[in-house]
């Protein structure tokens, strides 16, 4: 198929792309530093990830059209309709996030926030460090270990969601005949123009 009739659209701006790949690298670094019991590295990587997520929160309101959260908030009806079209093999094309992808983005962002909060609480009430240290003497041991276990559980849940995200990327790339990984590197998406 010739690309002569392809429409190139700048979708993902540089800040979104840098955020995405820094988040991938940071999550991997946080995971492996914890597995290797390099907790100082784990904590500092966590702080960097929190800063990244704070940036993305701001950029979700001031970034380009496709970076803004409002561009990928869909009604339940539109989301269900999109899921039905996936099953039929002819899903509607979106230059930005489609409704299923948007759900995954919001789920992952919410999970990351919960992971960071439980990590910071754990750091304060078990290790007696960090910005939430003021909580150290006001939390019972039972509650402290609840937060620690919740943090671990959320990491395991993220490890289940990441393959689902990748499956969605592969599925979307195949169904729409576009390379979504390349789009997250170059920022450009293409779709054959309709004649």
N, C-alpha and C positions, 0 to 999 in steps of 0.2 A: 504494500500500500504506500503510495507516494505521500510525502509530507507537504506537497505543494499547496494542498487545500487545508492544511492544518492551521488552526487559530492558536497563536501563542498568547497566553494570559499570565501576567505576573501575579501570582497568588501569594506565595509565602515570602514575606520581606526578610531582610537579613536578621533582624532581632529575633523573629520567630524561629528561623532556621538555627541560629546559634543557640537559642534556648533549648530547642529540641535535642540537638546533638550533645550539648553540654549536660543536659538532664540524663541522657542515655549513659554517657561516660561517668557522670557523677553517681548515678544509681549503681552501676557496676562497681565503682570504687568503694562506695559505702557498703555494699553487700560483701565484697571480698575482704575488705578490711575488718569487718565484723567476724567473718568466718575464720580469718587468720588471727583473731584476737588482737588486732592493732587498733585499740580503742581510741587512742589520741587521734589517729588518722581518721577513724570513723566519725568522731565528733566534729572535726574540722570540715570534713567533706559534707557532713550534715548541715553545718552552718552555710556553706557555699550553696547547697541545694535549697535551703530556705531563702537565701538571697535571690536565687534564680526564680523561685516560685513567686516571691514578692514582686519581682520585676514583671513576670508574666501576668500577674494579677493587674498591675497597672497598665501593661501593654494591651490587655484585653479590653480596655476602655479608650485608649488613645492611639493604638496602632492603626495599621491600614485596614481597609474594609474587611479583609478576610481574617485578620488577627483579632478583630473585635468580637467579644462574646456574643453580642446581639446578632451577628451574622450567622451564628450557628445554634440559635435557640429555636427549636421547632415545636410545633404543637404535637400533642399525643396522636392526633389524627394523621398529621403528615408523617410522623415517624412510623406509625403502623402501616400506612400506605406504602412507604418506602420499603419496609421489610417485606411486604407482599410482593413488590416488584422485584426484589432480590430473588425471592423464591421462583418467580416466573422467568428469571434469567435476563430481564430487560429493565434494570433499575434506572431511574431518572439520574441524569448526570448533574453534579454540582461542581463548580470550580473550587469552592472552599470545602469545608467539611459537609458530608452528607449527614442525614439524621442519625444513622447508626454510628458513624464515626464521631459525631458530636456527643452522643451518649458516652462513648468510650473516653473521649477527652475529658468530659466533666467527671466521670467516674474515677479516672486516673488522677486528675487534679485533686479531687476530694480525698481520695485515698492517700495521696502524698501529704496533704495538710494534716490528716489524722495521724499519719506516720511520724511527721515532724513534731506534732504536739505531744504524742505519747513518748517520743524519743527525748524531747526536752524535759518532760516531767520525770521520766526515768533517770535522766542525768542529774536532776536536782534532788530527787527524794531517795535515790539509791547511792549515787556516786557523790552527792553533795557538791555539785558543780553547776555552772551554767547560769543563764539569765533568769531561770525560774527557781533559783536557790531559796528564795523567800518561802517556798512551799515545803521545804525540807522537814520542818518540825510540825507542820499542820496536817500531815498525811499519815495514816496508819500504815504499818508494814504490809497489811493485806492489800490495801489500796495501791501502795507503791509497787508491789509485785503484780497486781492486776495490770497496771500501766506497762510494766516491762513485758509481760506476756502478750498484751494487746499489741505492743510494738512488733514483737516477733511474728504474731499472727498476721498482722497487716503486711509485713514483708512477704510472708508466704502467699498471701492472697494476691499481692502484686505479681509474684512469680507465676501465678495462674493467669492473670489478666494480660501480661505482656505477650504470651503466645497468641491469645485471642486477638489482641491488637494487630500482631503481625499477620495473622490469618485474614483479618479484615483488609489489611493493606494488599496482600496478595490477591484476595478475592476482588477487591475494587480495581486493582491494576488489570486483572484479566477481563473482568466484565466491561470495563470502560476502555480497554485497549490503551492504557496510559501507564507510565512507570511512576508510581507514587513515591518510591524511594528517590528516584532522580529528581522529582519535583521538590522534595524536601532538601535536596542538595542545591539545586539551581534556582529554586523559587518559581520556576515556570511550569505550567501545565499546558498540555495541548489536547485539542479535541478536533477531530475532522469537522470542518464546517459543513453545515447542512445545506444541501443544494435544493 
